[in-house]
Amino acid sequence: MDRKEILEKNKEKNRSGLDEREQRVYNFSFGVGAVIVGVLCLVFSLYKALNREPFYEYVVIITAYLCTVFIYQFKNLKRLRYLISGIVTGVAAAVCMVLFFMV
């Protein structure tokens, strides 16, 4: 395989138009955003809990996010711990969603 073929294959692989650095920044930004969402949900949950109000909606947001992350990791990495974590957080999200609508 010559240099031109390698470059062409790499170009086809990266059709998004982002180079490796841009892809890293793009992916990292989603992680930072998820942390901020998690912190905000925690703050709002604590506030509602201290005021003796139900806070299931925030738990649903966090557990649904974690479930999605774990299932995606399992799909790509095939590690059993990610599948188990995905199932547990998915069940927690479903239970809290039911509780949210019942309360």
MIPA-685402 format. One record per residue: residue number from 1; x, y, z of N, C-alpha, C, O in turn. Coordinates in steps of 0.1 Angstrom, whole numbers, plus 5000, padded with zeros to 4 digits. Example, Ala and Ser with C-alpha at 12.3 -4.5 7.8 and 13.67 -1.06 7.14 Angstrom:
<drennus>
DRENNU  tiro   npx   npy   npz  capx  capy  capz   cpx   cpy   cpz   opx   opy   opz
DRENNU     1  5132  4943  5078  5123  4955  5078  5132  4967  5078  5142  4967  5085
DRENNU     2  5128  4978  5071  5137  4989  5071  5129  5000  5079  5134  5011  5080
</drennus>
This chain:
<drennus>
DRENNU  tiro   npx   npy   npz  capx  capy  capz   cpx   cpy   cpz   opx   opy   opz
DRENNU     1  5009  4988  5000  5000  5000  5000  5009  5012  5000  5018  5014  5008
DRENNU     2  5007  5021  4991  5015  5033  4990  5009  5044  4998  4998  5043  5004
DRENNU     3  5017  5055  4999  5013  5067  5007  5000  5072  5003  4992  5076  5011
DRENNU     4  4997  5073  4990  4985  5079  4985  4973  5071  4989  4962  5077  4993
DRENNU     5  4974  5058  4989  4963  5049  4993  4960  5051  5008  4948  5051  5012
DRENNU     6  4971  5052  5016  4969  5053  5031  4962  5066  5034  4953  5067  5042
DRENNU     7  4966  5077  5027  4960  5090  5029  4945  5090  5025  4937  5096  5032
DRENNU     8  4942  5083  5014  4929  5082  5009  4920  5075  5019  4908  5079  5022
DRENNU     9  4925  5064  5024  4917  5056  5034  4915  5064  5047  4904  5063  5052
DRENNU    10  4925  5071  5051  4924  5079  5063  4913  5090  5061  4905  5094  5070
DRENNU    11  4913  5096  5049  4904  5107  5046  4889  5101  5046  4880  5108  5051
DRENNU    12  4888  5089  5040  4874  5083  5040  4870  5080  5054  4858  5081  5058
DRENNU    13  4879  5075  5063  4876  5072  5077  4871  5084  5085  4863  5083  5093
DRENNU    14  4877  5096  5082  4874  5108  5089  4866  5117  5081  4870  5129  5078
DRENNU    15  4855  5113  5077  4846  5121  5068  4840  5132  5076  4834  5142  5070
DRENNU    16  4840  5132  5089  4834  5143  5097  4842  5156  5095  4837  5167  5098
DRENNU    17  4854  5156  5089  4861  5168  5086  4870  5172  5098  4876  5182  5097
DRENNU    18  4869  5165  5109  4877  5169  5121  4890  5161  5121  4890  5149  5118
DRENNU    19  4901  5167  5124  4913  5160  5126  4913  5154  5140  4904  5156  5147
DRENNU    20  4924  5146  5143  4924  5139  5156  4923  5149  5168  4916  5146  5177
DRENNU    21  4930  5160  5167  4929  5170  5178  4915  5175  5180  4910  5176  5191
DRENNU    22  4909  5179  5169  4896  5184  5169  4886  5174  5175  4877  5177  5182
DRENNU    23  4887  5161  5171  4879  5151  5176  4881  5149  5191  4871  5147  5198
DRENNU    24  4893  5150  5196  4896  5149  5210  4889  5160  5218  4883  5158  5228
DRENNU    25  4890  5173  5213  4884  5184  5219  4869  5183  5219  4862  5185  5229
DRENNU    26  4863  5179  5208  4849  5177  5206  4844  5166  5217  4834  5169  5223
DRENNU    27  4850  5155  5217  4846  5145  5227  4848  5149  5241  4839  5147  5250
DRENNU    28  4859  5156  5244  4862  5161  5258  4851  5171  5262  4847  5171  5274
DRENNU    29  4847  5179  5253  4837  5189  5256  4824  5183  5261  4817  5188  5269
DRENNU    30  4820  5172  5255  4808  5165  5259  4810  5159  5274  4800  5159  5281
DRENNU    31  4822  5155  5277  4824  5150  5290  4823  5161  5301  4817  5160  5311
DRENNU    32  4829  5173  5297  4828  5184  5306  4813  5189  5308  4809  5192  5319
DRENNU    33  4806  5189  5297  4792  5193  5297  4784  5183  5306  4775  5187  5314
DRENNU    34  4787  5170  5305  4780  5160  5314  4783  5162  5328  4775  5161  5337
DRENNU    35  4796  5166  5332  4799  5169  5346  4791  5181  5351  4786  5180  5362
DRENNU    36  4790  5191  5343  4782  5203  5347  4768  5199  5349  4762  5203  5359
DRENNU    37  4762  5192  5340  4748  5187  5342  4747  5179  5355  4737  5181  5362
DRENNU    38  4756  5170  5357  4756  5162  5369  4756  5171  5382  4749  5168  5392
DRENNU    39  4765  5180  5382  4767  5189  5394  4754  5197  5396  4749  5198  5407
DRENNU    40  4748  5202  5385  4736  5210  5387  4724  5201  5392  4717  5206  5400
DRENNU    41  4723  5189  5386  4713  5180  5391  4715  5177  5406  4705  5176  5414
DRENNU    42  4727  5175  5410  4730  5173  5424  4726  5185  5433  4720  5183  5443
DRENNU    43  4730  5197  5429  4726  5209  5436  4711  5210  5437  4706  5213  5448
DRENNU    44  4704  5209  5426  4689  5210  5427  4683  5199  5435  4673  5201  5442
DRENNU    45  4689  5187  5434  4683  5176  5442  4685  5178  5457  4676  5176  5465
DRENNU    46  4697  5183  5461  4699  5186  5475  4690  5197  5480  4684  5196  5491
DRENNU    47  4688  5207  5472  4679  5218  5475  4665  5213  5478  4658  5216  5488
DRENNU    48  4660  5205  5468  4647  5199  5470  4646  5190  5482  4636  5190  5489
DRENNU    49  4656  5182  5484  4656  5172  5495  4656  5180  5508  4649  5176  5518
DRENNU    50  4664  5190  5509  4664  5198  5522  4650  5205  5524  4647  5208  5536
DRENNU    51  4643  5208  5514  4630  5214  5515  4619  5203  5515  4607  5206  5514
DRENNU    52  4623  5191  5517  4613  5179  5518  4604  5178  5506  4592  5176  5507
DRENNU    53  4610  5181  5494  4602  5179  5482  4608  5168  5474  4620  5165  5475
DRENNU    54  4600  5161  5466  4606  5150  5458  4615  5155  5447  4613  5166  5442
DRENNU    55  4625  5148  5444  4635  5152  5434  4639  5141  5424  4650  5140  5419
DRENNU    56  4629  5133  5421  4631  5122  5412  4635  5126  5398  4643  5118  5392
DRENNU    57  4631  5137  5393  4634  5141  5380  4649  5143  5378  4654  5139  5367
DRENNU    58  4656  5147  5388  4670  5149  5386  4677  5136  5386  4688  5134  5380
DRENNU    59  4672  5127  5394  4678  5113  5395  4676  5106  5382  4685  5099  5377
DRENNU    60  4664  5108  5375  4662  5102  5362  4672  5108  5352  4677  5100  5344
DRENNU    61  4674  5120  5352  4683  5126  5342  4697  5120  5344  4703  5116  5334
DRENNU    62  4702  5119  5356  4716  5114  5358  4717  5099  5355  4726  5095  5348
DRENNU    63  4707  5091  5360  4708  5077  5358  4705  5073  5343  4711  5063  5338
DRENNU    64  4697  5081  5336  4695  5078  5322  4707  5081  5314  4711  5074  5305
DRENNU    65  4714  5092  5318  4727  5095  5311  4737  5084  5313  4743  5080  5304
DRENNU    66  4738  5080  5326  4748  5070  5329  4745  5057  5322  4754  5050  5318
DRENNU    67  4732  5053  5322  4728  5041  5315  4732  5041  5300  4738  5032  5295
DRENNU    68  4730  5053  5294  4734  5054  5280  4749  5053  5278  4753  5046  5269
DRENNU    69  4756  5059  5287  4771  5058  5286  4776  5044  5288  4784  5039  5280
DRENNU    70  4770  5037  5298  4775  5023  5301  4771  5014  5289  4779  5005  5286
DRENNU    71  4759  5015  5284  4755  5006  5273  4763  5009  5261  4767  4999  5254
DRENNU    72  4767  5021  5258  4775  5024  5247  4789  5018  5249  4795  5013  5239
DRENNU    73  4794  5020  5261  4808  5014  5264  4807  4999  5262  4817  4993  5257
DRENNU    74  4797  4992  5267  4795  4978  5266  4795  4974  5251  4802  4964  5247
DRENNU    75  4787  4981  5243  4786  4978  5229  4800  4978  5222  4802  4970  5213
DRENNU    76  4808  4988  5226  4821  4990  5219  4832  4982  5225  4842  4978  5218
DRENNU    77  4832  4980  5239  4843  4974  5245  4841  4960  5250  4850  4952  5253
DRENNU    78  4828  4956  5250  4824  4942  5253  4828  4938  5267  4833  4926  5269
DRENNU    79  4828  4947  5277  4831  4943  5291  4818  4942  5299  4810  4950  5298
DRENNU    80  4817  4931  5306  4805  4927  5313  4802  4938  5324  4790  4940  5326
DRENNU    81  4811  4944  5330  4808  4954  5340  4801  4966  5335  4792  4972  5342
DRENNU    82  4803  4969  5322  4795  4980  5316  4781  4976  5313  4772  4984  5315
DRENNU    83  4779  4964  5310  4765  4959  5308  4758  4959  5321  4746  4963  5322
DRENNU    84  4764  4954  5331  4757  4953  5344  4754  4967  5349  4743  4970  5354
DRENNU    85  4764  4976  5348  4762  4990  5352  4751  4997  5344  4743  5004  5349
DRENNU    86  4750  4994  5331  4740  4999  5323  4726  4994  5327  4716  5002  5327
DRENNU    87  4725  4982  5330  4712  4976  5334  4708  4982  5348  4696  4986  5349
DRENNU    88  4717  4983  5357  4714  4988  5370  4709  5003  5369  4699  5006  5375
DRENNU    89  4717  5011  5362  4713  5025  5361  4700  5027  5353  4693  5036  5355
DRENNU    90  4698  5018  5343  4686  5018  5335  4673  5015  5344  4663  5022  5343
DRENNU    91  4675  5005  5353  4664  5002  5362  4661  5013  5371  4650  5017  5374
DRENNU    92  4672  5019  5377  4671  5030  5386  4664  5042  5379  4655  5049  5385
DRENNU    93  4667  5045  5366  4660  5055  5359  4646  5052  5357  4637  5061  5359
DRENNU    94  4642  5040  5354  4628  5036  5352  4620  5037  5365  4609  5043  5365
DRENNU    95  4626  5033  5376  4619  5033  5389  4617  5048  5393  4606  5052  5397
DRENNU    96  4627  5056  5391  4625  5070  5395  4616  5078  5386  4609  5087  5390
DRENNU    97  4615  5073  5373  4605  5080  5364  4591  5076  5369  4582  5085  5369
DRENNU    98  4589  5064  5372  4576  5059  5377  4572  5067  5390  4561  5072  5392
DRENNU    99  4582  5068  5399  4580  5075  5412  4577  5090  5409  4568  5096  5416
DRENNU   100  4583  5096  5399  4581  5110  5396  4567  5112  5392  4560  5122  5396
DRENNU   101  4561  5103  5383  4548  5105  5379  4537  5101  5389  4526  5105  5389
DRENNU   102  4541  5093  5399  4532  5089  5409  4531  5099  5421  4520  5100  5427
DRENNU   103  4542  5106  5423  4542  5115  5435  4537  5129  5430  4537  5138  5439
</drennus>
